[in-house]
Amino acid sequence: MSSTQPAADPSSSESTISADHPGVDELFALLAYGEVAAFYRLTEEAKMAPNLAGRINMASMAAAEMQHYEMLRDALARRGVDIVPAMSGYAATLEDYHRLTTPSTWLEALVKAFVGDAMAADFYMEIADILPDDVAGVVRAVLSETGHSQFVVAEVRAAIADSERQRSRLALWSRRLLGEAITQAQYVLADHDELVDLVMSGAGGGLGHMTEFFDRLQRTHAERMQQLGLA
């Protein structure tokens, strides 16, 4: 998953969660379906690019998604889990997110690639900070910065430089992406008890911790909007 999240500090906390916690399998399965869904989304949206450079950049992002999927497939295999049935429980929610945030223009596709994946990465990296080292290592490797999404910043900034209407339109679109991401994250947590238990086991603050996390998600989203010139 290519993203723009800040690097996490692996030493920031000491995990009290066991590597064989059943929520770990759920987390890997959720991440894996996210990578597959993103691959198909990016390859489809690459067709919207106005030039070859845009198609290549989007295709490179898609290729990175599949490499990350393979990491998760191998990690689950080492845990004795078949990835395909494990992922199926997350298909509906993630597909709903992509259905509800289908871009209508190339610029909307770029903003979604830059912002949408980064918001998901924020959520997963928050969980990574409370996981045992070997499990957290897989999550961080999957969410590592590929650099591919950086081309989005220059292209979006150029497009809005002389168009206040375009800037306003994309700013509204980015807020919609944030709202849908939070909604779907809440659905995922509501439907998967073992995943919730994994999060709460290390959260310390219970539901209050999750409320604080969603507040942080909105703050980091605002920072990304500034990067894109949409704030």
BELZIWO-V262674 format. One record per backbone hydrogen bond with DSSP energy under -0.5 kcal/mol. NH is the residue of the N-H (numbers start at 1). CO is the residue of the C=O. E is the energy in kcal/mol with one decimal. If there is no record, write none. Layout:
[[NH/CO/E] [NH/CO/E]]
//
This chain:
[[10/8/-0.8] [12/9/-2.1] [15/13/-0.6] [21/18/-1.7] [24/21/-2.1] [25/21/-0.6] [26/22/-1.3] [27/23/-2.5] [28/24/-2.6] [29/25/-2.3] [30/26/-2.6] [31/27/-2.5] [32/28/-2.5] [33/29/-2.4] [34/30/-2.0] [35/31/-2.0] [36/32/-2.1] [37/33/-2.9] [38/34/-2.1] [39/35/-2.2] [40/36/-2.1] [41/37/-2.2] [42/38/-3.0] [43/39/-2.3] [44/40/-1.9] [45/41/-2.7] [46/42/-1.6] [47/44/-1.1] [48/45/-1.7] [49/46/-1.5] [55/51/-1.7] [56/52/-2.6] [57/53/-2.5] [58/54/-2.3] [59/55/-2.3] [60/56/-2.3] [61/57/-1.7] [62/58/-2.1] [63/59/-2.3] [64/60/-1.8] [65/61/-1.6] [66/62/-1.6] [67/63/-1.8] [68/64/-2.0] [69/65/-2.2] [70/66/-2.1] [71/67/-1.4] [72/68/-1.9] [73/69/-2.8] [74/70/-2.3] [75/71/-2.2] [76/72/-2.7] [77/73/-2.1] [78/74/-2.1] [79/75/-0.8] [80/77/-1.8] [81/76/-2.8] [83/81/-0.6] [86/82/-1.5] [87/83/-2.2] [88/84/-1.2] [89/85/-0.5] [89/86/-0.5] [90/87/-2.4] [91/87/-0.5] [91/88/-1.0] [94/90/-2.0] [95/91/-2.6] [96/92/-2.0] [97/93/-1.9] [98/94/-2.0] [99/95/-2.5] [100/96/-2.6] [101/97/-1.0] [102/99/-0.9] [103/101/-0.5] [109/105/-2.0] [110/106/-2.2] [111/107/-2.4] [112/108/-2.4] [113/109/-2.3] [114/110/-2.2] [115/111/-3.2] [116/111/-0.5] [116/112/-1.6] [117/112/-0.9] [118/114/-0.6] [119/115/-2.3] [120/116/-1.8] [121/117/-2.3] [122/118/-2.0] [123/119/-1.6] [124/120/-2.2] [125/121/-3.0] [126/122/-1.6] [127/123/-1.4] [128/124/-2.3] [129/125/-1.4] [130/127/-1.9] [131/128/-1.5] [136/132/-3.0] [137/133/-2.3] [138/134/-1.1] [139/135/-1.9] [140/136/-2.8] [141/137/-1.9] [142/138/-2.2] [143/139/-1.8] [144/141/-0.9] [150/147/-1.2] [151/148/-1.0] [152/149/-1.6] [153/149/-0.5] [153/150/-0.7] [154/150/-0.9] [155/151/-1.7] [156/152/-2.9] [157/153/-2.5] [158/154/-2.0] [159/155/-1.7] [160/156/-1.8] [161/157/-0.9] [163/160/-1.3] [167/163/-2.0] [168/164/-2.6] [169/165/-2.2] [170/166/-2.4] [171/167/-2.2] [172/168/-2.1] [173/169/-1.9] [174/170/-2.3] [175/171/-1.7] [176/172/-1.8] [177/173/-2.1] [178/174/-2.0] [179/175/-2.4] [180/176/-2.5] [181/177/-2.3] [182/178/-2.3] [183/179/-2.2] [184/180/-2.6] [185/181/-2.1] [186/182/-2.1] [187/183/-1.9] [188/184/-2.4] [189/185/-2.1] [190/186/-2.1] [191/187/-1.7] [192/188/-0.8] [196/192/-2.1] [197/193/-2.7] [198/194/-1.8] [199/195/-2.2] [200/196/-3.0] [201/197/-2.2] [202/198/-0.9] [202/199/-0.6] [203/199/-0.8] [204/200/-0.9] [205/203/-1.8] [208/205/-1.3] [209/205/-0.5] [209/206/-0.7] [210/206/-1.3] [211/207/-2.2] [212/208/-2.2] [213/209/-2.2] [214/210/-2.4] [215/211/-1.6] [216/212/-2.3] [217/213/-2.4] [218/214/-1.5] [219/215/-1.6] [220/216/-2.7] [221/217/-1.8] [222/218/-1.8] [223/219/-1.6] [224/220/-1.9] [225/221/-2.0] [226/222/-1.5] [227/223/-1.7] [228/224/-1.9] [229/225/-0.7] [229/226/-0.7] [230/225/-3.1] [231/225/-0.9]]
//
